[in-house]
């Protein structure tokens, strides 16, 4: 189930709201222009998770969303754990690449077909940590300052949607704010 934790942008250890209630999360995010929707989770991804197989499983939803929101580029971003040094290095590099605050020139639209990841949205003097899980479709408006944590052992498969080929390119703010906030693994451990 999705998790939302809200903290002031100047007090990372102060929790203003922590909830797994879908209605509350959807409302809190919608008030800030962020959309959280849900698609059914499909069986059949398997361990290999080939891009064409993932997109085929969700073809109807992908086509409908692309038509409704004028999205023209779709791909799959994913990491699946392996027990070798090359994978650990690749995962650490991928994780580090998105932990710094950045923004995009277009909406960031992601559907989690499997696994978990956390978007940290820096809005209105607060940080909204949105832990997305399989079935979550998150749409973050263009220009929103944010960062993303895939965890210390990344395991996720996300369908990414763009209007343009370079829509995923981040404009990094230089703000190191993200270093002070609880990472994905800490957020998940707090409520266990």
Backbone bond lengths (Angstrom), bond angles and torsions (degrees), N, CA, C in turn:
res aa  C-N    CA-C-N  psi(-1)  N-CA   C-N-CA  omega(-1)  CA-C   N-CA-C  phi
1 X - - - 1.451 - - 1.517 109.10 -
2 X 1.297 116.71 142.36 1.460 124.14 179.92 1.530 110.13 -59.45
3 X 1.326 115.87 147.97 1.458 122.20 178.05 1.521 108.36 -127.22
4 X 1.331 116.45 138.13 1.461 122.07 173.27 1.517 107.98 -124.29
5 X 1.341 115.71 128.55 1.459 120.58 172.27 1.520 106.93 -128.41
6 X 1.331 116.00 126.53 1.462 122.32 -177.86 1.527 108.91 -111.20
7 X 1.350 114.86 132.13 1.459 121.74 -178.72 1.522 109.10 -136.66
8 X 1.329 118.45 150.17 1.465 119.68 174.38 1.531 109.70 -63.57
9 X 1.334 117.39 151.74 1.464 118.70 -179.45 1.523 113.06 -79.32
10 X 1.347 116.49 2.93 1.458 120.35 175.40 1.528 112.24 -123.22
11 X 1.341 117.15 8.84 1.465 121.49 -178.62 1.534 109.16 -149.49
12 X 1.335 117.55 77.53 1.463 121.02 -172.79 1.526 115.62 -63.68
13 X 1.321 117.14 -17.69 1.463 118.57 -179.36 1.533 112.92 -96.41
14 X 1.321 115.60 0.65 1.462 120.71 177.37 1.524 108.51 -94.82
15 X 1.321 115.72 119.77 1.464 120.66 -178.94 1.523 108.49 -100.67
16 X 1.328 116.48 114.84 1.457 122.28 178.92 1.525 111.19 -85.83
17 X 1.316 116.20 -31.46 1.462 121.89 179.94 1.519 108.26 -156.07
18 X 1.311 115.84 135.22 1.464 122.11 172.79 1.521 106.30 -140.14
19 X 1.337 116.30 118.64 1.457 119.24 -175.81 1.520 111.65 -151.26
20 X 1.315 114.24 152.23 1.464 122.03 170.48 1.534 109.96 -114.63
21 X 1.321 116.53 7.71 1.456 121.14 179.46 1.528 109.45 -74.79
22 X 1.322 115.68 115.87 1.462 121.38 -174.21 1.527 112.65 -59.02
23 X 1.308 118.05 -42.10 1.471 120.50 -179.25 1.532 111.07 -63.85
24 X 1.326 116.43 -42.86 1.468 120.50 179.29 1.519 110.72 -64.73
25 X 1.332 116.73 -44.30 1.465 120.68 179.95 1.523 110.41 -61.82
26 X 1.320 116.28 -48.98 1.465 120.98 -178.88 1.523 110.90 -58.77
27 X 1.322 116.97 -43.54 1.476 122.06 -179.59 1.532 111.09 -66.03
28 X 1.331 117.18 -47.64 1.473 121.15 -179.62 1.530 110.85 -57.98
29 X 1.311 115.91 -44.44 1.461 119.80 -178.52 1.526 111.48 -71.62
30 X 1.326 117.23 -41.97 1.472 120.98 -179.05 1.530 111.41 -60.32
31 X 1.329 116.89 -35.61 1.470 120.65 178.18 1.524 112.25 -63.23
32 X 1.328 115.86 -15.74 1.460 121.41 179.32 1.520 112.33 -112.61
33 X 1.331 116.60 13.68 1.459 121.57 176.45 1.518 115.49 82.69
34 X 1.320 117.01 8.21 1.465 122.76 -179.29 1.521 108.43 -100.05
35 X 1.314 115.76 133.80 1.462 120.94 -178.24 1.524 110.88 -106.19
36 X 1.320 116.58 128.97 1.461 122.50 172.03 1.521 107.27 -121.51
37 X 1.324 114.33 118.05 1.463 121.09 177.17 1.519 108.19 -125.98
38 X 1.311 115.38 176.24 1.463 119.49 -179.41 1.517 110.23 -134.35
39 X 1.303 114.68 139.85 1.459 122.77 171.50 1.520 107.02 -115.37
40 X 1.313 117.04 155.29 1.467 118.32 176.61 1.535 109.89 -65.40
41 X 1.318 116.11 144.35 1.461 121.22 176.25 1.520 107.37 -85.15
42 X 1.306 116.22 127.59 1.460 121.74 -177.86 1.530 111.17 -96.79
43 X 1.320 115.59 138.19 1.461 121.22 171.76 1.516 108.25 -74.97
44 X 1.314 116.39 156.35 1.449 119.76 172.41 1.512 115.32 109.60
45 X 1.345 118.62 7.18 1.457 119.07 178.93 1.522 111.77 -69.25
46 X 1.315 116.93 -41.42 1.456 120.15 -178.87 1.512 111.40 69.02
47 X 1.313 116.78 176.09 1.457 122.12 -177.43 1.521 112.27 -74.83
48 X 1.322 117.23 -27.97 1.463 120.92 -175.95 1.525 112.65 -74.46
49 X 1.311 118.04 -38.70 1.465 124.12 176.88 1.527 112.88 48.94
50 X 1.285 118.31 54.14 1.466 121.02 177.69 1.528 109.25 -65.38
51 X 1.335 116.18 140.54 1.465 121.44 -176.81 1.522 111.50 -52.35
52 X 1.327 118.23 -47.16 1.463 120.17 -177.30 1.529 111.92 -64.07
53 X 1.342 117.60 -32.18 1.465 120.53 178.14 1.526 111.14 -71.30
54 X 1.335 116.00 -42.16 1.474 120.33 179.01 1.524 109.55 -61.76
55 X 1.323 116.75 -48.02 1.463 120.30 -178.75 1.521 111.79 -65.66
56 X 1.330 117.82 -34.42 1.465 120.85 177.93 1.530 110.87 -65.88
57 X 1.335 117.01 -38.39 1.466 120.10 179.21 1.528 112.50 -62.89
58 X 1.324 115.71 -32.06 1.467 121.09 -175.55 1.529 112.55 -112.80
59 X 1.313 117.80 21.09 1.463 122.55 -174.17 1.528 112.65 -52.85
60 X 1.323 118.37 -46.99 1.473 120.51 -177.51 1.524 111.11 -62.37
61 X 1.329 117.18 -45.56 1.461 121.19 -179.38 1.528 111.14 -67.03
62 X 1.335 116.20 -43.01 1.461 121.06 180.00 1.529 110.55 -61.07
63 X 1.319 116.34 -48.47 1.461 119.99 -179.37 1.530 111.89 -62.18
64 X 1.317 116.70 -41.80 1.468 120.46 179.99 1.533 111.39 -64.39
65 X 1.337 116.97 -43.76 1.462 120.79 179.93 1.532 110.82 -66.05
66 X 1.317 116.22 -43.35 1.478 119.94 178.66 1.526 111.30 -59.68
67 X 1.311 116.75 -43.07 1.463 120.55 179.99 1.528 111.19 -67.38
68 X 1.324 117.09 -42.02 1.465 121.17 -176.43 1.526 112.70 -70.63
69 X 1.353 117.09 -32.61 1.461 119.70 -173.35 1.530 113.49 -117.95
70 X 1.335 116.53 16.35 1.455 122.14 177.71 1.532 112.41 52.90
71 X 1.322 115.81 46.61 1.467 121.96 177.51 1.521 107.73 -98.23
72 X 1.325 116.23 128.10 1.471 119.64 -172.44 1.519 114.75 -114.23
73 X 1.326 117.88 -15.63 1.461 121.98 -177.98 1.527 108.56 -120.24
74 X 1.319 115.74 127.07 1.468 120.90 -178.74 1.521 107.97 -133.54
75 X 1.337 116.20 134.29 1.455 120.35 173.34 1.515 109.55 -147.54
76 X 1.326 115.92 -178.07 1.458 121.36 -178.81 1.525 108.09 -123.59
77 X 1.321 116.02 127.18 1.462 122.56 173.72 1.517 106.79 -108.79
78 X 1.328 116.11 132.78 1.456 117.89 -177.23 1.508 112.11 -160.10
79 X 1.304 114.25 154.46 1.457 123.15 170.18 1.523 106.79 -139.83
80 X 1.318 115.79 134.13 1.457 122.36 177.79 1.516 107.19 -124.52
81 X 1.335 118.18 125.52 1.463 120.67 -174.76 1.530 114.05 -56.75
82 X 1.321 113.47 145.16 1.457 122.41 173.18 1.529 106.75 -141.04
83 X 1.301 116.40 155.73 1.468 120.21 -177.33 1.520 111.40 -102.96
84 X 1.326 115.66 62.16 1.452 119.60 174.62 1.525 108.91 -144.08
85 X 1.306 115.95 158.21 1.464 121.77 -175.10 1.525 112.57 -62.54
86 X 1.334 117.12 -38.80 1.464 119.97 -179.80 1.526 110.62 -60.64
87 X 1.328 117.60 -42.23 1.463 120.27 178.98 1.523 110.64 -66.52
88 X 1.335 117.58 -43.43 1.467 120.43 -179.86 1.533 110.85 -59.61
89 X 1.324 116.84 -40.59 1.467 120.39 177.84 1.525 111.10 -66.13
90 X 1.313 116.98 -43.62 1.468 121.54 178.77 1.537 110.16 -61.57
91 X 1.332 116.65 -44.50 1.466 121.07 -179.23 1.527 111.43 -64.95
92 X 1.327 117.18 -43.15 1.466 120.63 179.65 1.529 110.69 -63.74
93 X 1.324 117.17 -40.70 1.470 121.19 178.80 1.532 110.70 -65.77
94 X 1.332 116.41 -43.50 1.471 120.45 179.41 1.523 110.57 -63.24
95 X 1.337 116.19 -43.75 1.467 119.42 -179.79 1.523 110.58 -61.32
96 X 1.315 116.70 -48.57 1.463 121.44 -177.41 1.532 112.15 -60.59
97 X 1.320 117.11 -33.66 1.464 121.53 -175.67 1.523 113.62 -60.60
98 X 1.330 117.70 -26.10 1.464 119.75 -174.04 1.527 113.88 -115.34
99 X 1.347 117.63 5.38 1.462 120.41 -179.08 1.524 113.41 -79.22
100 X 1.320 117.34 -12.36 1.466 120.29 177.39 1.521 109.84 -90.80
101 X 1.326 114.98 143.99 1.457 120.25 -178.64 1.524 111.00 -62.39
102 X 1.326 115.10 134.99 1.457 121.78 179.08 1.521 109.23 -152.27
103 X 1.309 115.68 177.98 1.467 122.13 176.53 1.523 107.19 -146.14
104 X 1.318 115.22 166.63 1.457 120.75 -179.86 1.526 109.20 -125.04
105 X 1.327 116.06 153.70 1.459 121.99 179.66 1.525 111.79 -74.89
106 X 1.317 117.82 -12.40 1.465 121.24 177.07 1.530 109.07 -134.34
107 X 1.316 115.91 169.06 1.461 120.22 179.79 1.518 110.07 -57.54
108 X 1.326 115.71 143.96 1.458 121.17 174.22 1.521 106.44 -101.24
109 X 1.320 116.09 112.26 1.466 122.15 -176.03 1.519 108.08 -118.11
110 X 1.332 116.00 122.19 1.463 121.43 -177.17 1.520 110.29 -135.94
111 X 1.332 114.37 136.08 1.466 120.96 171.94 1.521 107.99 -116.24
112 X 1.322 116.59 125.35 1.464 121.25 177.69 1.520 109.12 -89.50
113 X 1.340 115.75 107.38 1.462 121.52 176.95 1.527 110.42 -80.90
114 X 1.321 116.60 -26.76 1.468 121.86 179.04 1.525 108.24 -157.96
115 X 1.312 115.60 155.20 1.451 121.50 173.24 1.508 114.97 78.81
116 X 1.341 114.94 -160.76 1.460 122.35 -170.49 1.525 110.76 -143.31
117 X 1.323 115.55 147.58 1.461 122.60 172.96 1.521 108.20 -159.31
118 X 1.319 116.54 159.11 1.464 119.84 -177.69 1.518 111.02 -123.99
119 X 1.334 115.40 124.65 1.458 122.35 171.33 1.519 107.89 -96.12
120 X 1.320 116.02 130.80 1.461 122.61 176.36 1.520 105.92 -108.15
121 X 1.313 116.63 113.42 1.458 122.46 -176.63 1.526 109.20 -102.90
122 X 1.312 117.52 123.59 1.460 123.22 -178.73 1.527 107.63 -98.22
123 X 1.330 115.06 98.23 1.462 121.82 -172.87 1.524 111.51 -135.35
124 X 1.285 116.97 134.21 1.472 122.34 170.17 1.526 113.37 50.79
125 X 1.336 117.17 43.41 1.460 120.44 177.17 1.523 114.42 76.18
126 X 1.309 115.96 13.38 1.472 120.28 -179.38 1.525 110.23 -135.73
127 X 1.316 114.73 162.07 1.459 121.63 173.04 1.524 106.98 -115.25
128 X 1.325 115.01 123.91 1.464 122.88 178.89 1.523 107.50 -105.27
129 X 1.330 116.30 104.90 1.468 120.75 177.63 1.525 106.85 -87.68
130 X 1.341 116.04 112.80 1.468 122.01 -177.25 1.528 107.67 -111.07
131 X 1.326 115.77 104.82 1.461 120.35 177.61 1.520 107.21 -84.61
132 X 1.329 115.42 112.94 1.461 121.98 -179.25 1.521 109.53 -96.80
133 X 1.332 114.93 141.42 1.458 121.86 178.70 1.517 108.73 -130.35
134 X 1.314 115.78 174.76 1.464 120.99 -178.44 1.523 110.23 -49.66
135 X 1.332 115.19 129.72 1.458 122.05 -179.82 1.516 113.82 103.02
136 X 1.333 117.77 -14.00 1.466 121.97 -177.26 1.528 111.17 -86.72
137 X 1.318 115.66 133.75 1.461 123.73 174.56 1.523 106.63 -119.64
138 X 1.317 116.59 109.82 1.455 122.46 -176.48 1.526 109.17 -110.02
139 X 1.336 116.10 134.09 1.455 121.81 177.00 1.525 108.48 -125.86
140 X 1.335 114.88 114.12 1.456 122.80 -177.26 1.530 107.95 -105.83
141 X 1.331 117.62 124.81 1.469 120.22 -176.55 1.533 113.63 -60.49
142 X 1.314 115.76 147.18 1.462 122.44 175.60 1.522 109.59 -50.86
143 X 1.329 115.90 141.26 1.459 120.99 177.01 1.512 114.90 85.56
144 X 1.318 118.60 -7.16 1.467 121.43 -179.64 1.524 109.63 -71.26
145 X 1.318 115.99 124.82 1.472 120.28 176.22 1.526 108.08 -72.13
146 X 1.324 115.63 130.89 1.466 119.97 -176.72 1.519 110.62 -162.87
147 X 1.329 115.23 172.12 1.449 122.53 169.79 1.525 107.40 -146.84
148 X 1.322 116.49 169.71 1.466 121.51 -174.18 1.523 109.66 -136.07
149 X 1.339 115.32 135.56 1.461 120.76 175.97 1.521 109.18 -121.16
150 X 1.317 115.70 124.44 1.464 121.48 178.39 1.515 112.01 -98.46
151 X 1.334 117.60 3.52 1.448 121.98 176.48 1.517 113.50 86.69
152 X 1.346 116.32 167.87 1.460 121.23 -176.07 1.533 113.48 -71.54
153 X 1.315 117.17 -22.21 1.473 122.58 176.78 1.525 106.85 -131.80
154 X 1.328 116.67 76.37 1.464 121.16 -172.90 1.533 113.35 -55.51
155 X 1.310 113.73 133.45 1.461 121.05 176.67 1.517 106.71 -149.48
156 X 1.323 115.75 93.40 1.456 119.99 -179.85 1.519 109.92 -155.64
157 X 1.313 113.96 160.03 1.459 121.93 174.53 1.522 105.73 -140.56
158 X 1.323 116.18 114.91 1.462 120.98 -175.54 1.522 110.70 -127.12
159 X 1.317 115.53 135.49 1.463 121.15 173.16 1.520 106.49 -87.76
160 X 1.345 115.90 127.48 1.457 121.36 -178.76 1.524 108.98 -108.80
161 X 1.312 114.99 140.65 1.470 121.93 -178.08 1.521 109.60 -123.12
162 X 1.347 115.64 138.30 1.467 121.36 179.24 1.525 109.97 -142.05
163 X 1.314 115.03 161.31 1.471 120.15 169.65 1.529 109.19 -87.95
164 X 1.334 116.06 -39.30 1.464 120.94 -176.37 1.527 110.17 -123.33
165 X 1.323 116.12 157.81 1.472 122.41 -178.59 1.525 112.66 -55.47
166 X 1.324 117.54 -37.52 1.464 119.84 -177.44 1.530 112.65 -96.01
167 X 1.319 117.15 19.10 1.463 121.76 -178.58 1.514 114.29 -61.29
168 X 1.320 117.46 -24.38 1.461 121.07 -178.15 1.529 112.54 -81.66
169 X 1.325 118.24 -12.70 1.460 121.41 -175.21 1.525 109.45 -66.39
170 X 1.330 116.06 127.68 1.454 121.24 -177.89 1.521 112.86 -91.45
171 X 1.315 114.80 144.73 1.459 122.95 172.54 1.529 104.73 -104.30
172 X 1.334 116.76 101.87 1.465 120.97 -174.54 1.520 110.84 -77.30
173 X 1.345 115.46 134.01 1.460 121.26 -174.61 1.524 112.99 -81.17
174 X 1.336 117.65 -21.27 1.461 121.16 -175.24 1.514 112.43 86.21
175 X 1.324 117.51 -8.26 1.461 122.02 178.29 1.529 108.62 -76.76
176 X 1.314 116.76 128.04 1.471 122.05 -179.55 1.526 112.07 -93.53
177 X 1.304 116.93 21.97 1.458 123.44 -178.23 1.524 112.94 -49.94
178 X 1.307 117.27 -40.97 1.460 121.67 -175.18 1.507 114.67 -59.79
179 X 1.323 117.79 -26.04 1.464 121.47 -178.60 1.522 112.38 -64.48
180 X 1.326 117.58 -22.56 1.471 121.45 -176.10 1.525 114.29 -90.89
181 X 1.310 117.76 -10.92 1.469 120.72 -173.73 1.522 111.41 -97.66
182 X 1.348 116.46 151.74 1.475 118.90 -179.94 1.514 111.31 -59.82
183 X 1.302 115.59 134.71 1.470 121.64 178.27 1.516 109.94 -76.72
184 X 1.327 115.63 171.54 1.455 121.91 -177.23 1.523 112.26 -52.16
185 X 1.328 118.01 -48.19 1.454 120.73 -177.68 1.535 111.81 -61.70
186 X 1.327 117.60 -37.33 1.466 121.11 178.30 1.528 111.06 -69.75
187 X 1.328 116.94 -40.81 1.469 119.60 177.93 1.529 111.24 -60.44
188 X 1.314 116.47 -43.55 1.463 120.06 -179.47 1.512 112.40 -70.06
189 X 1.323 118.12 -33.05 1.470 122.17 -178.88 1.526 111.88 -73.20
190 X 1.334 117.34 -28.69 1.479 121.02 -176.41 1.518 112.89 -59.21
191 X 1.299 118.10 -37.19 1.469 119.91 -175.52 1.514 113.76 -99.11
192 X 1.337 117.21 4.87 1.468 119.85 -176.26 1.509 112.77 -74.58
